[in-house]
Amino acid sequence: TSANPCDDFYTFACGGFSKKKQVIPAFSSKWSAQMELTMSVARKMSAVLEHDDGQAGRFYQSCSNFALVDSLGNKPM
């Protein structure tokens, strides 16, 4: 942003975010730069873990296999 931080610090710090056309997700009544960052990191982590053959990937994949989770009900995986 081209705002001078001494004149308008809010615009200097947040101007780029507030100029973007924001769409508030259906699951939320508000949206912020922090929430956008959190969701972006979560999407990236999910993409990595979906293809990870290590322990973390296997754990993530077992918990996100909703068909298996639903079919087992209360039984252990």
N, CA, C and O atoms as a CHARMM CRD file, in Angstrom:
* protein
*
  308
    1    1 THR  N      0.84600  -1.18600   0.00000 PROA 1      0.00000
    2    1 THR  CA     0.00000   0.00000   0.00000 PROA 1      0.00000
    3    1 THR  C      0.88900   1.24600   0.00000 PROA 1      0.00000
    4    1 THR  O      2.05100   1.20300   0.40300 PROA 1      0.00000
    5    2 SER  N      0.32500   2.32500  -0.45000 PROA 2      0.00000
    6    2 SER  CA     1.10700   3.55800  -0.54000 PROA 2      0.00000
    7    2 SER  C      0.81600   4.51300   0.61600 PROA 2      0.00000
    8    2 SER  O      1.25800   5.66100   0.59000 PROA 2      0.00000
    9    3 ALA  N      0.09000   4.06100   1.61400 PROA 3      0.00000
   10    3 ALA  CA    -0.22800   4.92100   2.75400 PROA 3      0.00000
   11    3 ALA  C      1.01400   5.17900   3.59200 PROA 3      0.00000
   12    3 ALA  O      1.87400   4.30900   3.72800 PROA 3      0.00000
   13    4 ASN  N      1.09900   6.35200   4.14100 PROA 4      0.00000
   14    4 ASN  CA     2.19600   6.71400   5.02400 PROA 4      0.00000
   15    4 ASN  C      1.86300   6.21000   6.42600 PROA 4      0.00000
   16    4 ASN  O      0.83100   6.59300   6.97700 PROA 4      0.00000
   17    5 PRO  N      2.70200   5.36600   7.01600 PROA 5      0.00000
   18    5 PRO  CA     2.38300   4.82100   8.33500 PROA 5      0.00000
   19    5 PRO  C      2.27600   5.88200   9.42200 PROA 5      0.00000
   20    5 PRO  O      1.60400   5.66100  10.43000 PROA 5      0.00000
   21    6 CYS  N      2.92700   7.03100   9.23800 PROA 6      0.00000
   22    6 CYS  CA     2.83900   8.09600  10.23900 PROA 6      0.00000
   23    6 CYS  C      1.50500   8.83100  10.15800 PROA 6      0.00000
   24    6 CYS  O      1.05200   9.40100  11.15100 PROA 6      0.00000
   25    7 ASP  N      0.86800   8.82400   8.98100 PROA 7      0.00000
   26    7 ASP  CA    -0.41300   9.51300   8.80900 PROA 7      0.00000
   27    7 ASP  C     -1.59900   8.59500   9.07700 PROA 7      0.00000
   28    7 ASP  O     -2.57100   9.00200   9.71300 PROA 7      0.00000
   29    8 ASP  N     -1.52100   7.35600   8.59400 PROA 8      0.00000
   30    8 ASP  CA    -2.65000   6.42200   8.70700 PROA 8      0.00000
   31    8 ASP  C     -2.10800   5.00500   8.83200 PROA 8      0.00000
   32    8 ASP  O     -2.00100   4.28000   7.84300 PROA 8      0.00000
   33    9 PHE  N     -1.76800   4.61900  10.05600 PROA 9      0.00000
   34    9 PHE  CA    -1.13900   3.31600  10.25000 PROA 9      0.00000
   35    9 PHE  C     -2.07400   2.17100   9.89500 PROA 9      0.00000
   36    9 PHE  O     -1.62100   1.16400   9.35100 PROA 9      0.00000
   37   10 TYR  N     -3.37200   2.29600  10.18800 PROA 10     0.00000
   38   10 TYR  CA    -4.32300   1.23500   9.87600 PROA 10     0.00000
   39   10 TYR  C     -4.32800   0.94100   8.38100 PROA 10     0.00000
   40   10 TYR  O     -4.24900  -0.22200   7.98700 PROA 10     0.00000
   41   11 THR  N     -4.41800   1.95500   7.55300 PROA 11     0.00000
   42   11 THR  CA    -4.41400   1.75600   6.10800 PROA 11     0.00000
   43   11 THR  C     -3.07300   1.20100   5.65100 PROA 11     0.00000
   44   11 THR  O     -3.02200   0.34900   4.76400 PROA 11     0.00000
   45   12 PHE  N     -1.98700   1.68000   6.25000 PROA 12     0.00000
   46   12 PHE  CA    -0.65900   1.17200   5.91400 PROA 12     0.00000
   47   12 PHE  C     -0.57200  -0.32600   6.20500 PROA 12     0.00000
   48   12 PHE  O     -0.05600  -1.08700   5.38700 PROA 12     0.00000
   49   13 ALA  N     -1.07700  -0.75300   7.37000 PROA 13     0.00000
   50   13 ALA  CA    -0.96300  -2.14900   7.77900 PROA 13     0.00000
   51   13 ALA  C     -2.02100  -3.05100   7.16500 PROA 13     0.00000
   52   13 ALA  O     -1.72900  -4.19900   6.83300 PROA 13     0.00000
   53   14 CYS  N     -3.23300  -2.56200   7.00900 PROA 14     0.00000
   54   14 CYS  CA    -4.35200  -3.41300   6.58000 PROA 14     0.00000
   55   14 CYS  C     -4.96900  -2.99200   5.24900 PROA 14     0.00000
   56   14 CYS  O     -5.92800  -3.61600   4.79300 PROA 14     0.00000
   57   15 GLY  N     -4.45100  -1.97900   4.63600 PROA 15     0.00000
   58   15 GLY  CA    -5.06300  -1.45100   3.41800 PROA 15     0.00000
   59   15 GLY  C     -5.20300  -2.45900   2.30400 PROA 15     0.00000
   60   15 GLY  O     -6.23400  -2.50000   1.63200 PROA 15     0.00000
   61   16 GLY  N     -4.17900  -3.27700   2.09400 PROA 16     0.00000
   62   16 GLY  CA    -4.25000  -4.28400   1.03500 PROA 16     0.00000
   63   16 GLY  C     -5.33800  -5.30300   1.28600 PROA 16     0.00000
   64   16 GLY  O     -6.02000  -5.72800   0.35300 PROA 16     0.00000
   65   17 PHE  N     -5.51000  -5.70200   2.54000 PROA 17     0.00000
   66   17 PHE  CA    -6.54400  -6.68200   2.87900 PROA 17     0.00000
   67   17 PHE  C     -7.92800  -6.09700   2.68600 PROA 17     0.00000
   68   17 PHE  O     -8.80500  -6.75800   2.13000 PROA 17     0.00000
   69   18 SER  N     -8.14200  -4.86300   3.13700 PROA 18     0.00000
   70   18 SER  CA    -9.47300  -4.28700   3.04500 PROA 18     0.00000
   71   18 SER  C     -9.83600  -3.90000   1.61700 PROA 18     0.00000
   72   18 SER  O    -11.02000  -3.76100   1.31000 PROA 18     0.00000
   73   19 LYS  N     -8.84500  -3.72000   0.72500 PROA 19     0.00000
   74   19 LYS  CA    -9.15000  -3.40000  -0.67600 PROA 19     0.00000
   75   19 LYS  C     -9.56500  -4.63200  -1.46700 PROA 19     0.00000
   76   19 LYS  O    -10.26800  -4.52600  -2.47100 PROA 19     0.00000
   77   20 LYS  N     -9.11900  -5.82200  -1.00300 PROA 20     0.00000
   78   20 LYS  CA    -9.50100  -7.05100  -1.68900 PROA 20     0.00000
   79   20 LYS  C    -10.99100  -7.28700  -1.50000 PROA 20     0.00000
   80   20 LYS  O    -11.56300  -6.94100  -0.46600 PROA 20     0.00000
   81   21 LYS  N    -11.60200  -7.87400  -2.50100 PROA 21     0.00000
   82   21 LYS  CA   -13.02000  -8.19600  -2.38300 PROA 21     0.00000
   83   21 LYS  C    -13.14300  -9.43500  -1.49500 PROA 21     0.00000
   84   21 LYS  O    -12.78000 -10.53800  -1.90300 PROA 21     0.00000
   85   22 GLN  N    -13.64700  -9.24900  -0.30600 PROA 22     0.00000
   86   22 GLN  CA   -13.74700 -10.33300   0.66100 PROA 22     0.00000
   87   22 GLN  C    -15.10600 -11.00500   0.57800 PROA 22     0.00000
   88   22 GLN  O    -16.13900 -10.34000   0.50500 PROA 22     0.00000
   89   23 VAL  N    -15.09000 -12.31200   0.58900 PROA 23     0.00000
   90   23 VAL  CA   -16.31500 -13.09200   0.64200 PROA 23     0.00000
   91   23 VAL  C    -16.30900 -13.82100   1.97300 PROA 23     0.00000
   92   23 VAL  O    -15.43400 -14.64600   2.23200 PROA 23     0.00000
   93   24 ILE  N    -17.27500 -13.52000   2.80600 PROA 24     0.00000
   94   24 ILE  CA   -17.35300 -14.16100   4.11600 PROA 24     0.00000
   95   24 ILE  C    -17.91000 -15.56800   3.91600 PROA 24     0.00000
   96   24 ILE  O    -18.99300 -15.72600   3.35300 PROA 24     0.00000
   97   25 PRO  N    -17.18300 -16.59500   4.37000 PROA 25     0.00000
   98   25 PRO  CA   -17.65900 -17.96700   4.20200 PROA 25     0.00000
   99   25 PRO  C    -18.98000 -18.20200   4.91700 PROA 25     0.00000
  100   25 PRO  O    -19.29700 -17.52500   5.89500 PROA 25     0.00000
  101   26 ALA  N    -19.74300 -19.16300   4.42600 PROA 26     0.00000
  102   26 ALA  CA   -21.06100 -19.45400   4.99800 PROA 26     0.00000
  103   26 ALA  C    -20.96100 -19.90400   6.45500 PROA 26     0.00000
  104   26 ALA  O    -21.90600 -19.70900   7.21900 PROA 26     0.00000
  105   27 PHE  N    -19.83800 -20.50200   6.85700 PROA 27     0.00000
  106   27 PHE  CA   -19.70800 -21.01600   8.21700 PROA 27     0.00000
  107   27 PHE  C    -19.31500 -19.94500   9.22400 PROA 27     0.00000
  108   27 PHE  O    -19.14700 -20.25100  10.40500 PROA 27     0.00000
  109   28 SER  N    -19.16300 -18.68800   8.78700 PROA 28     0.00000
  110   28 SER  CA   -18.69000 -17.63900   9.67900 PROA 28     0.00000
  111   28 SER  C    -19.52200 -16.37300   9.51400 PROA 28     0.00000
  112   28 SER  O    -20.06500 -16.10600   8.44200 PROA 28     0.00000
  113   29 SER  N    -19.61200 -15.60700  10.58300 PROA 29     0.00000
  114   29 SER  CA   -20.33300 -14.33400  10.50000 PROA 29     0.00000
  115   29 SER  C    -19.37400 -13.17200  10.28000 PROA 29     0.00000
  116   29 SER  O    -19.79900 -12.02800  10.11900 PROA 29     0.00000
  117   30 LYS  N    -18.06500 -13.47500  10.27500 PROA 30     0.00000
  118   30 LYS  CA   -17.06300 -12.43300  10.05800 PROA 30     0.00000
  119   30 LYS  C    -15.86500 -13.05400   9.36700 PROA 30     0.00000
  120   30 LYS  O    -15.77400 -14.27600   9.25300 PROA 30     0.00000
  121   31 TRP  N    -14.95300 -12.22500   8.91100 PROA 31     0.00000
  122   31 TRP  CA   -13.75500 -12.69700   8.22600 PROA 31     0.00000
  123   31 TRP  C    -12.65000 -11.69200   8.46000 PROA 31     0.00000
  124   31 TRP  O    -12.89600 -10.48600   8.44400 PROA 31     0.00000
  125   32 SER  N    -11.44300 -12.16300   8.67500 PROA 32     0.00000
  126   32 SER  CA   -10.31700 -11.27300   8.93700 PROA 32     0.00000
  127   32 SER  C     -9.07600 -11.80900   8.23800 PROA 32     0.00000
  128   32 SER  O     -9.07800 -12.92500   7.71700 PROA 32     0.00000
  129   33 ALA  N     -8.03700 -11.02000   8.23000 PROA 33     0.00000
  130   33 ALA  CA    -6.77200 -11.45300   7.63500 PROA 33     0.00000
  131   33 ALA  C     -6.23700 -12.67200   8.37900 PROA 33     0.00000
  132   33 ALA  O     -5.70500 -13.58700   7.75100 PROA 33     0.00000
  133   34 GLN  N     -6.36700 -12.70300   9.69500 PROA 34     0.00000
  134   34 GLN  CA    -5.89900 -13.84300  10.47800 PROA 34     0.00000
  135   34 GLN  C     -6.68600 -15.10100  10.12900 PROA 34     0.00000
  136   34 GLN  O     -6.10300 -16.17700   9.99700 PROA 34     0.00000
  137   35 MET  N     -8.00100 -14.97800   9.97800 PROA 35     0.00000
  138   35 MET  CA    -8.81300 -16.12900   9.62000 PROA 35     0.00000
  139   35 MET  C     -8.45900 -16.61800   8.21300 PROA 35     0.00000
  140   35 MET  O     -8.41800 -17.82300   7.96600 PROA 35     0.00000
  141   36 GLU  N     -8.20600 -15.69400   7.30300 PROA 36     0.00000
  142   36 GLU  CA    -7.81700 -16.06400   5.94600 PROA 36     0.00000
  143   36 GLU  C     -6.49600 -16.82300   5.96200 PROA 36     0.00000
  144   36 GLU  O     -6.35000 -17.83300   5.27300 PROA 36     0.00000
  145   37 LEU  N     -5.54200 -16.34800   6.73900 PROA 37     0.00000
  146   37 LEU  CA    -4.25400 -17.00700   6.85400 PROA 37     0.00000
  147   37 LEU  C     -4.40400 -18.39700   7.46700 PROA 37     0.00000
  148   37 LEU  O     -3.79500 -19.35400   6.98800 PROA 37     0.00000
  149   38 THR  N     -5.20200 -18.51300   8.51300 PROA 38     0.00000
  150   38 THR  CA    -5.43600 -19.79500   9.16800 PROA 38     0.00000
  151   38 THR  C     -6.02700 -20.80300   8.19500 PROA 38     0.00000
  152   38 THR  O     -5.57500 -21.94600   8.14200 PROA 38     0.00000
  153   39 MET  N     -7.02200 -20.40000   7.43100 PROA 39     0.00000
  154   39 MET  CA    -7.65300 -21.29700   6.45700 PROA 39     0.00000
  155   39 MET  C     -6.68200 -21.66600   5.34400 PROA 39     0.00000
  156   39 MET  O     -6.67700 -22.80800   4.88500 PROA 39     0.00000
  157   40 SER  N     -5.86800 -20.72500   4.90900 PROA 40     0.00000
  158   40 SER  CA    -4.88900 -20.99900   3.86300 PROA 40     0.00000
  159   40 SER  C     -3.87300 -22.03900   4.33700 PROA 40     0.00000
  160   40 SER  O     -3.54300 -22.96600   3.59700 PROA 40     0.00000
  161   41 VAL  N     -3.38100 -21.89000   5.55500 PROA 41     0.00000
  162   41 VAL  CA    -2.42100 -22.84500   6.10500 PROA 41     0.00000
  163   41 VAL  C     -3.07900 -24.21800   6.26500 PROA 41     0.00000
  164   41 VAL  O     -2.45500 -25.23700   5.96700 PROA 41     0.00000
  165   42 ALA  N     -4.32100 -24.25700   6.72600 PROA 42     0.00000
  166   42 ALA  CA    -5.02900 -25.52600   6.90000 PROA 42     0.00000
  167   42 ALA  C     -5.20500 -26.24300   5.56300 PROA 42     0.00000
  168   42 ALA  O     -5.03100 -27.45900   5.48700 PROA 42     0.00000
  169   43 ARG  N     -5.54700 -25.50100   4.50900 PROA 43     0.00000
  170   43 ARG  CA    -5.69700 -26.11100   3.17600 PROA 43     0.00000
  171   43 ARG  C     -4.37400 -26.67900   2.68700 PROA 43     0.00000
  172   43 ARG  O     -4.33400 -27.78000   2.13700 PROA 43     0.00000
  173   44 LYS  N     -3.29000 -25.93300   2.88400 PROA 44     0.00000
  174   44 LYS  CA    -1.97200 -26.39300   2.44200 PROA 44     0.00000
  175   44 LYS  C     -1.52900 -27.61900   3.23100 PROA 44     0.00000
  176   44 LYS  O     -0.97200 -28.55700   2.66000 PROA 44     0.00000
  177   45 MET  N     -1.77200 -27.61700   4.54500 PROA 45     0.00000
  178   45 MET  CA    -1.40800 -28.77000   5.36600 PROA 45     0.00000
  179   45 MET  C     -2.20400 -29.99700   4.94900 PROA 45     0.00000
  180   45 MET  O     -1.64900 -31.09300   4.87800 PROA 45     0.00000
  181   46 SER  N     -3.49000 -29.83400   4.67400 PROA 46     0.00000
  182   46 SER  CA    -4.31800 -30.95500   4.23600 PROA 46     0.00000
  183   46 SER  C     -3.79600 -31.53400   2.92900 PROA 46     0.00000
  184   46 SER  O     -3.72900 -32.75200   2.76700 PROA 46     0.00000
  185   47 ALA  N     -3.42800 -30.65800   1.99900 PROA 47     0.00000
  186   47 ALA  CA    -2.91200 -31.12100   0.71000 PROA 47     0.00000
  187   47 ALA  C     -1.63300 -31.92600   0.88900 PROA 47     0.00000
  188   47 ALA  O     -1.44200 -32.93900   0.21600 PROA 47     0.00000
  189   48 VAL  N     -0.75600 -31.48800   1.78700 PROA 48     0.00000
  190   48 VAL  CA     0.49300 -32.21200   2.03600 PROA 48     0.00000
  191   48 VAL  C      0.20800 -33.54200   2.72100 PROA 48     0.00000
  192   48 VAL  O      0.75500 -34.57000   2.32400 PROA 48     0.00000
  193   49 LEU  N     -0.63800 -33.53500   3.74000 PROA 49     0.00000
  194   49 LEU  CA    -0.90300 -34.74600   4.51000 PROA 49     0.00000
  195   49 LEU  C     -1.67200 -35.79600   3.72800 PROA 49     0.00000
  196   49 LEU  O     -1.55700 -36.98800   4.01500 PROA 49     0.00000
  197   50 GLU  N     -2.45500 -35.37200   2.74200 PROA 50     0.00000
  198   50 GLU  CA    -3.20000 -36.33000   1.92000 PROA 50     0.00000
  199   50 GLU  C     -2.26200 -37.24700   1.14400 PROA 50     0.00000
  200   50 GLU  O     -2.63400 -38.36700   0.79400 PROA 50     0.00000
  201   51 HSD  N     -1.05800 -36.77800   0.87700 PROA 51     0.00000
  202   51 HSD  CA    -0.10700 -37.55500   0.06900 PROA 51     0.00000
  203   51 HSD  C      1.11100 -38.00200   0.86600 PROA 51     0.00000
  204   51 HSD  O      2.08000 -38.49100   0.28500 PROA 51     0.00000
  205   52 ASP  N      1.07800 -37.84600   2.17900 PROA 52     0.00000
  206   52 ASP  CA     2.21200 -38.21100   3.02700 PROA 52     0.00000
  207   52 ASP  C      2.08500 -39.67400   3.44100 PROA 52     0.00000
  208   52 ASP  O      1.03800 -40.09500   3.93400 PROA 52     0.00000
  209   53 ASP  N      3.15500 -40.45000   3.24000 PROA 53     0.00000
  210   53 ASP  CA     3.13800 -41.86100   3.61700 PROA 53     0.00000
  211   53 ASP  C      3.68800 -42.10100   5.02200 PROA 53     0.00000
  212   53 ASP  O      3.74100 -43.24100   5.48300 PROA 53     0.00000
  213   54 GLY  N      4.09400 -41.03700   5.69800 PROA 54     0.00000
  214   54 GLY  CA     4.62700 -41.15900   7.05100 PROA 54     0.00000
  215   54 GLY  C      3.52200 -41.29600   8.08300 PROA 54     0.00000
  216   54 GLY  O      2.34200 -41.38700   7.74300 PROA 54     0.00000
  217   55 GLN  N      3.91700 -41.30800   9.34700 PROA 55     0.00000
  218   55 GLN  CA     2.97000 -41.49700  10.44300 PROA 55     0.00000
  219   55 GLN  C      1.90500 -40.40000  10.47700 PROA 55     0.00000
  220   55 GLN  O      0.72300 -40.69100  10.66200 PROA 55     0.00000
  221   56 ALA  N      2.31300 -39.15700  10.30100 PROA 56     0.00000
  222   56 ALA  CA     1.34800 -38.04900  10.33500 PROA 56     0.00000
  223   56 ALA  C      0.35400 -38.16800   9.18400 PROA 56     0.00000
  224   56 ALA  O     -0.84300 -37.94600   9.36900 PROA 56     0.00000
  225   57 GLY  N      0.84100 -38.51200   8.01200 PROA 57     0.00000
  226   57 GLY  CA    -0.03800 -38.66600   6.85600 PROA 57     0.00000
  227   57 GLY  C     -1.03000 -39.79400   7.04800 PROA 57     0.00000
  228   57 GLY  O     -2.21000 -39.64500   6.73100 PROA 57     0.00000
  229   58 ARG  N     -0.56000 -40.92900   7.56600 PROA 58     0.00000
  230   58 ARG  CA    -1.47100 -42.06500   7.79300 PROA 58     0.00000
  231   58 ARG  C     -2.53500 -41.71200   8.83100 PROA 58     0.00000
  232   58 ARG  O     -3.70200 -42.06800   8.66900 PROA 58     0.00000
  233   59 PHE  N     -2.13900 -41.01800   9.88800 PROA 59     0.00000
  234   59 PHE  CA    -3.09400 -40.60400  10.91000 PROA 59     0.00000
  235   59 PHE  C     -4.13700 -39.66000  10.31500 PROA 59     0.00000
  236   59 PHE  O     -5.33600 -39.83600  10.53400 PROA 59     0.00000
  237   60 TYR  N     -3.67900 -38.65900   9.56200 PROA 60     0.00000
  238   60 TYR  CA    -4.60100 -37.70400   8.93000 PROA 60     0.00000
  239   60 TYR  C     -5.55400 -38.43000   7.99000 PROA 60     0.00000
  240   60 TYR  O     -6.76200 -38.19500   8.02100 PROA 60     0.00000
  241   61 GLN  N     -5.01900 -39.30200   7.16400 PROA 61     0.00000
  242   61 GLN  CA    -5.83900 -40.00700   6.17900 PROA 61     0.00000
  243   61 GLN  C     -6.86400 -40.90800   6.85100 PROA 61     0.00000
  244   61 GLN  O     -7.98700 -41.03600   6.36200 PROA 61     0.00000
  245   62 SER  N     -6.49600 -41.53500   7.96700 PROA 62     0.00000
  246   62 SER  CA    -7.45800 -42.39600   8.65900 PROA 62     0.00000
  247   62 SER  C     -8.59500 -41.58000   9.25000 PROA 62     0.00000
  248   62 SER  O     -9.73700 -42.03800   9.29100 PROA 62     0.00000
  249   63 CYS  N     -8.28400 -40.37000   9.70900 PROA 63     0.00000
  250   63 CYS  CA    -9.32400 -39.52700  10.30400 PROA 63     0.00000
  251   63 CYS  C    -10.17400 -38.82800   9.24500 PROA 63     0.00000
  252   63 CYS  O    -11.29900 -38.41800   9.53000 PROA 63     0.00000
  253   64 SER  N     -9.65500 -38.68800   8.04200 PROA 64     0.00000
  254   64 SER  CA   -10.42600 -38.00200   7.00600 PROA 64     0.00000
  255   64 SER  C    -11.10000 -38.98100   6.05200 PROA 64     0.00000
  256   64 SER  O    -11.69000 -38.56500   5.05500 PROA 64     0.00000
  257   65 ASN  N    -11.02100 -40.27800   6.34600 PROA 65     0.00000
  258   65 ASN  CA   -11.73200 -41.28300   5.56000 PROA 65     0.00000
  259   65 ASN  C    -13.13500 -41.40800   6.16300 PROA 65     0.00000
  260   65 ASN  O    -13.40500 -42.32300   6.94000 PROA 65     0.00000
  261   66 PHE  N    -14.01300 -40.48800   5.80000 PROA 66     0.00000
  262   66 PHE  CA   -15.31900 -40.38800   6.44500 PROA 66     0.00000
  263   66 PHE  C    -16.19400 -41.60500   6.18100 PROA 66     0.00000
  264   66 PHE  O    -17.00800 -41.96900   7.03000 PROA 66     0.00000
  265   67 ALA  N    -16.04600 -42.24000   5.02300 PROA 67     0.00000
  266   67 ALA  CA   -16.83400 -43.44800   4.74100 PROA 67     0.00000
  267   67 ALA  C    -16.46600 -44.53900   5.73500 PROA 67     0.00000
  268   67 ALA  O    -17.34900 -45.21200   6.26700 PROA 67     0.00000
  269   68 LEU  N    -15.17300 -44.72500   5.99600 PROA 68     0.00000
  270   68 LEU  CA   -14.72400 -45.72600   6.95400 PROA 68     0.00000
  271   68 LEU  C    -15.17200 -45.36500   8.36400 PROA 68     0.00000
  272   68 LEU  O    -15.66400 -46.22000   9.10100 PROA 68     0.00000
  273   69 VAL  N    -15.00300 -44.11100   8.73600 PROA 69     0.00000
  274   69 VAL  CA   -15.39500 -43.65900  10.07600 PROA 69     0.00000
  275   69 VAL  C    -16.89600 -43.90200  10.29100 PROA 69     0.00000
  276   69 VAL  O    -17.29300 -44.40100  11.34400 PROA 69     0.00000
  277   70 ASP  N    -17.72600 -43.55800   9.31100 PROA 70     0.00000
  278   70 ASP  CA   -19.17000 -43.75100   9.43100 PROA 70     0.00000
  279   70 ASP  C    -19.53200 -45.23500   9.49600 PROA 70     0.00000
  280   70 ASP  O    -20.42200 -45.62700  10.25100 PROA 70     0.00000
  281   71 SER  N    -18.84000 -46.05900   8.70200 PROA 71     0.00000
  282   71 SER  CA   -19.17900 -47.48500   8.68200 PROA 71     0.00000
  283   71 SER  C    -18.79800 -48.18200   9.98700 PROA 71     0.00000
  284   71 SER  O    -19.44700 -49.15200  10.37800 PROA 71     0.00000
  285   72 LEU  N    -17.74400 -47.69600  10.67000 PROA 72     0.00000
  286   72 LEU  CA   -17.33000 -48.31900  11.92900 PROA 72     0.00000
  287   72 LEU  C    -18.15700 -47.87900  13.12600 PROA 72     0.00000
  288   72 LEU  O    -18.21200 -48.58100  14.13500 PROA 72     0.00000
  289   73 GLY  N    -18.78600 -46.74700  13.02400 PROA 73     0.00000
  290   73 GLY  CA   -19.57000 -46.24400  14.14700 PROA 73     0.00000
  291   73 GLY  C    -18.69100 -46.01900  15.35900 PROA 73     0.00000
  292   73 GLY  O    -17.72400 -45.26000  15.29700 PROA 73     0.00000
  293   74 ASN  N    -19.02500 -46.68300  16.47600 PROA 74     0.00000
  294   74 ASN  CA   -18.26900 -46.51200  17.72100 PROA 74     0.00000
  295   74 ASN  C    -17.11100 -47.49300  17.85200 PROA 74     0.00000
  296   74 ASN  O    -16.40300 -47.46900  18.85900 PROA 74     0.00000
  297   75 LYS  N    -16.90400 -48.34800  16.86700 PROA 75     0.00000
  298   75 LYS  CA   -15.83000 -49.33700  16.94300 PROA 75     0.00000
  299   75 LYS  C    -14.48500 -48.65400  16.70800 PROA 75     0.00000
  300   75 LYS  O    -14.40800 -47.65300  15.99500 PROA 75     0.00000
  301   76 PRO  N    -13.41900 -49.20100  17.31200 PROA 76     0.00000
  302   76 PRO  CA   -12.08700 -48.60600  17.06000 PROA 76     0.00000
  303   76 PRO  C    -11.63900 -48.84300  15.62000 PROA 76     0.00000
  304   76 PRO  O    -12.05400 -49.80700  14.97600 PROA 76     0.00000
  305   77 MET  N    -10.79600 -47.96100  15.13600 PROA 77     0.00000
  306   77 MET  CA   -10.32000 -48.09300  13.76400 PROA 77     0.00000
  307   77 MET  C     -9.25400 -49.12600  13.73900 PROA 77     0.00000
  308   77 MET  O     -8.69700 -49.41300  12.68000 PROA 77     0.00000
